[in-house]
Amino acid sequence: MKKMRLSFVALALGACAAAPVFAQSKPTAPAAPGVSMLVLDASGSMWGQIQGRTKIEIAREAVGSMLKTWPANQQLGLMAYGHRSKGDCADIEVLKAPGVLDTTSMQKAVNALQPKGMTPITASVRMAAEQLKSSERKATVILVSDGEETCNADPCTLGAELEKLGVDFTAHVVGFDLPEGKARAQLQCLAKSTGGRYVEARNAAELNSALGQLAKATPAAPPKPIENLKPPKGCVLYAEDNYKGKSLQVGESGYADEMPAGWDNTVRSLK
C-alpha cells in the first residue's frame, strides 16, 4: 500500500471531478526542517559477527559516519530496543528526544548499547512515529535491524494502522545482514507501506553507505497548485490532507455564492 502524503488526491463523488487538489496558492515561506528518529536494533543477535567483527561494533561506527554528514537543519532523535534485558518485548527506550543534533552526545549513547534481548520492531517503530507526531513537520524513522519481529506483531501492517490514526511518517529501513525470507520481507513491507526506502547492507561498507544515503534523503517536492479551483455543488472541502480538519460542503449555488472568503486558499483535499 503506497501511503498518500502531500499529493492530496481528490476522489470522485457525485459532481466532484477526480483530480489532484491543492488550494490556489499564495506565496509561502520555505518548508520547515524535518524531524527524524533513528531506531537501532540492540537485540542479542547483534553480537553476531561479520568478517570477525560484531554487528553492534559495525553499527556504532556506521552511525558515527552518518552523524558527520547529517543535515544541520534536520532534527534527530535516538531509540533502541533489546538493550537492557532478555526476553522483554517492552524493552524499548527513547535515548535522545528529537532535537538539534549533538554529535558527541548521540555517539556516546550509541556506543553504550549492549545487545541483550528481543526484537520488538513493530512496537518500536510505532513508538517512534508517535514521538514524532506532535512535531507537525515531515517525520522520518530510520530503522536498522538484523532480524525479524520476535514479539507477536507484524511490521507489514503498521503503515496502514498508523495512517488510520492520523500519524503521518515515512519509515526508511536498513536490513543488516539479513538472509532472504520472512525477516527481509517484513522490513521491505514496512518501508513500502509508509512510502519509505528499504536498503540492504551485508557488511560494514554497505551499512555505512546505506545510512549515508538515508541521511542525505530529502523530502519530495510538494505538488504544483491548481489555479482557479472552483468546485461544483455537493463537494466537501477540507483544510487538511486526507480529508481531515475544518471542512465545508458547497451547497446549491456552488462555488460562486457559497465559497467563503479565503477558502480557495485553504482547501487541501476534497470529496
C-alpha positions as CSV (number, residue, x, y, z in Angstrom):
1,M,0.0,0.0,0.0
2,K,1.5,3.3,-1.0
3,K,0.9,5.9,1.7
4,M,-0.8,9.1,0.5
5,R,1.2,12.1,1.7
6,L,1.3,15.6,0.3
7,S,-0.3,14.5,-3.0
8,F,-3.9,15.4,-2.0
9,V,-5.8,13.2,-4.3
10,A,-9.5,14.1,-4.8
11,L,-12.0,11.2,-5.2
12,A,-15.0,11.5,-7.5
13,L,-18.2,11.6,-5.6
14,G,-21.3,12.9,-7.3
15,A,-20.3,16.1,-9.2
16,C,-16.7,16.4,-7.9
17,A,-14.0,15.6,-10.5
18,A,-11.3,13.2,-9.7
19,A,-8.1,15.2,-9.9
20,P,-5.2,16.2,-7.8
21,V,-6.2,19.0,-5.4
22,F,-4.3,21.8,-3.8
23,A,-5.5,25.3,-3.0
24,Q,-4.9,28.2,-5.3
25,S,-1.7,29.3,-3.7
26,K,-0.3,32.5,-2.2
27,P,3.4,32.9,-1.7
28,T,4.6,30.8,1.2
29,A,7.7,30.5,3.3
30,P,10.1,27.6,2.7
31,A,9.1,24.3,4.3
32,A,10.3,23.9,7.9
33,P,13.1,21.5,8.6
34,G,12.1,17.9,9.1
35,V,12.5,15.7,12.2
36,S,13.8,12.2,12.3
37,M,14.2,9.3,14.8
38,L,17.0,6.7,14.4
39,V,15.8,3.3,15.8
40,L,18.6,0.8,16.4
41,D,18.3,-2.9,16.9
42,A,20.2,-3.9,20.0
43,S,18.8,-7.4,20.4
44,G,21.0,-10.3,21.2
45,S,21.6,-11.2,17.6
46,M,23.7,-8.0,17.2
47,W,26.6,-9.9,18.9
48,G,26.8,-11.9,15.7
49,Q,29.9,-11.4,13.6
50,I,30.7,-10.3,10.1
51,Q,34.3,-10.8,8.9
52,G,35.5,-11.1,12.5
53,R,33.7,-8.0,13.9
54,T,30.4,-7.9,15.9
55,K,27.5,-6.3,14.2
56,I,26.9,-3.9,17.1
57,E,30.5,-2.6,16.6
58,I,29.9,-2.1,12.9
59,A,26.7,-0.4,13.6
60,R,28.3,2.0,16.1
61,E,30.9,3.1,13.5
62,A,28.3,3.4,10.7
63,V,26.1,5.7,12.9
64,G,29.2,7.8,13.6
65,S,29.8,8.3,9.9
66,M,26.2,9.1,9.3
67,L,26.2,11.8,12.1
68,K,29.1,13.5,10.4
69,T,27.0,14.1,7.3
70,W,23.6,14.7,9.0
71,P,21.9,17.9,7.6
72,A,22.3,20.8,10.0
73,N,18.6,21.7,9.8
74,Q,17.2,18.2,10.4
75,Q,16.5,17.3,14.0
76,L,17.4,13.8,15.1
77,G,16.4,11.6,18.0
78,L,17.6,8.1,19.0
79,M,15.7,5.0,20.2
80,A,16.9,1.4,20.8
81,Y,15.3,-1.9,21.6
82,G,16.5,-5.1,23.3
83,H,19.5,-3.4,25.1
84,R,18.5,-3.7,28.7
85,S,17.0,-7.1,29.5
86,K,16.5,-10.5,28.0
87,G,13.0,-11.8,26.9
88,D,11.3,-8.5,27.4
89,C,9.2,-7.2,24.4
90,A,8.7,-3.9,26.3
91,D,12.5,-3.2,26.3
92,I,12.3,-0.1,24.1
93,E,13.8,3.2,25.1
94,V,14.0,6.8,23.8
95,L,17.6,7.6,24.4
96,K,17.6,11.0,22.8
97,A,14.4,13.1,22.1
98,P,14.4,14.7,18.6
99,G,16.3,17.9,18.6
100,V,19.3,19.8,17.2
101,L,22.0,17.2,16.8
102,D,24.7,16.9,19.4
103,T,27.1,14.5,17.7
104,T,29.2,13.8,20.7
105,S,26.3,13.0,23.0
106,M,24.5,10.9,20.3
107,Q,27.6,8.8,19.6
108,K,28.1,8.2,23.3
109,A,24.6,6.9,23.7
110,V,25.1,4.6,20.7
111,N,28.4,3.3,21.9
112,A,26.9,2.4,25.3
113,L,24.4,0.0,23.8
114,Q,24.9,-3.6,24.9
115,P,22.7,-6.1,23.0
116,K,20.7,-8.5,25.1
117,G,17.1,-9.1,24.3
118,M,14.2,-9.4,21.9
119,T,13.3,-7.7,18.6
120,P,10.1,-5.7,19.0
121,I,10.3,-4.0,15.7
122,T,6.6,-3.1,15.3
123,A,6.2,-1.6,18.8
124,S,9.5,0.4,18.4
125,V,8.6,2.0,15.1
126,R,5.1,2.7,16.4
127,M,6.5,4.5,19.4
128,A,9.0,6.4,17.2
129,A,6.2,7.6,14.9
130,E,4.1,8.7,17.9
131,Q,7.0,10.6,19.3
132,L,7.3,12.5,16.0
133,K,3.6,13.1,15.5
134,S,3.4,16.3,17.5
135,S,6.2,18.0,15.5
136,E,3.8,19.0,12.7
137,R,6.7,18.6,10.3
138,K,7.8,16.0,7.9
139,A,8.6,13.0,10.1
140,T,11.0,10.2,9.2
141,V,12.0,7.0,11.1
142,I,15.3,5.3,10.1
143,L,15.3,1.7,11.4
144,V,18.4,-0.5,11.4
145,S,17.6,-4.2,12.1
146,D,19.3,-7.5,11.7
147,G,16.4,-9.8,12.4
148,E,12.7,-10.5,12.2
149,E,10.0,-9.4,14.6
150,T,10.0,-11.7,17.7
151,C,7.2,-10.1,19.7
152,N,4.0,-11.4,18.1
153,A,3.4,-8.5,15.8
154,D,3.6,-7.8,12.0
155,P,5.6,-4.7,10.9
156,C,3.9,-5.0,7.5
157,T,0.6,-3.8,8.9
158,L,2.0,-0.9,10.8
159,G,1.8,1.7,8.0
160,A,-1.9,1.1,7.5
161,E,-2.6,1.1,11.2
162,L,-0.8,4.4,11.8
163,E,-2.4,6.1,8.7
164,K,-5.8,5.3,10.2
165,L,-4.8,7.0,13.4
166,G,-3.6,10.1,11.5
167,V,0.1,9.5,12.2
168,D,1.9,10.7,9.0
169,F,5.5,9.5,8.7
170,T,8.0,7.7,6.5
171,A,10.0,4.7,7.6
172,H,13.3,4.0,5.9
173,V,14.7,0.6,6.8
174,V,18.1,-0.9,6.6
175,G,18.2,-4.7,6.6
176,F,21.5,-5.5,8.1
177,D,23.0,-8.9,7.2
178,L,19.5,-10.4,6.6
179,P,19.0,-13.6,4.6
180,E,16.2,-13.9,2.2
181,G,13.0,-14.9,3.9
182,K,10.5,-13.7,6.4
183,A,12.6,-11.1,8.2
184,R,13.6,-9.3,4.9
185,A,10.0,-9.5,3.6
186,Q,8.7,-7.9,6.9
187,L,11.1,-5.0,6.7
188,Q,10.6,-4.4,3.0
189,C,6.9,-4.3,3.5
190,L,7.2,-1.8,6.4
191,A,9.2,0.6,4.3
192,K,6.9,0.2,1.3
193,S,3.7,0.7,3.3
194,T,4.9,4.1,4.6
195,G,6.4,5.4,1.4
196,G,9.9,4.8,2.5
197,R,13.0,3.0,1.2
198,Y,14.4,-0.4,2.0
199,V,18.2,-0.7,1.7
200,E,20.1,-4.0,2.1
201,A,23.5,-4.0,3.9
202,R,25.6,-7.1,4.2
203,N,28.8,-5.7,5.7
204,A,30.4,-2.7,7.2
205,A,30.9,-0.8,4.0
206,E,27.3,-1.4,2.8
207,L,25.9,-0.3,6.2
208,N,28.0,2.9,6.0
209,S,26.7,3.5,2.5
210,A,23.1,2.8,3.4
211,L,23.0,5.2,6.4
212,G,24.8,7.8,4.3
213,Q,22.1,7.6,1.6
214,L,19.3,8.0,4.1
215,A,21.0,10.9,5.9
216,K,21.0,12.8,2.6
217,A,17.5,11.8,1.6
218,T,15.3,14.9,1.0
219,P,11.5,15.3,1.1
220,A,9.7,15.1,-2.2
221,A,8.7,18.5,-3.7
222,P,5.1,19.5,-3.0
223,P,2.6,19.3,-5.8
224,K,2.0,22.2,-8.1
225,P,-1.0,24.2,-7.0
226,I,-4.2,24.1,-9.2
227,E,-5.2,27.5,-10.4
228,N,-8.7,28.8,-10.0
229,L,-10.2,25.9,-8.0
230,K,-14.0,26.2,-8.4
231,P,-15.7,23.1,-7.1
232,P,-19.4,22.5,-8.0
233,K,-22.2,21.9,-5.6
234,G,-22.0,18.9,-3.3
235,C,-18.3,18.9,-2.9
236,V,-16.9,18.6,0.7
237,L,-13.8,20.7,1.1
238,Y,-11.2,20.1,3.8
239,A,-8.5,22.3,5.3
240,E,-6.1,19.4,5.7
241,D,-4.9,16.5,3.5
242,N,-6.6,13.0,3.6
243,Y,-10.0,14.6,4.3
244,K,-9.2,16.0,7.7
245,G,-9.5,19.3,9.6
246,K,-12.0,22.1,9.1
247,S,-14.5,21.3,6.3
248,L,-17.1,22.9,4.2
249,Q,-19.8,21.5,1.9
250,V,-20.5,23.6,-1.2
251,G,-24.3,23.9,-1.5
252,E,-26.9,24.5,-4.2
253,S,-25.3,27.7,-5.5
254,G,-21.9,26.2,-6.0
255,Y,-18.6,28.0,-5.6
256,A,-19.8,31.4,-6.8
257,D,-22.1,32.2,-3.9
258,E,-21.2,29.8,-1.1
259,M,-17.4,29.7,-1.1
260,P,-16.4,31.8,2.0
261,A,-13.6,34.3,1.6
262,G,-10.2,32.6,2.0
263,W,-11.4,29.0,1.3
264,D,-9.9,29.0,-2.2
265,N,-6.5,29.3,-0.4
266,T,-7.4,26.8,2.3
267,V,-8.5,23.7,0.5
268,R,-6.1,20.7,0.8
269,S,-8.4,17.8,-0.2
270,L,-12.0,17.4,-1.4
271,K,-14.6,14.8,-1.8
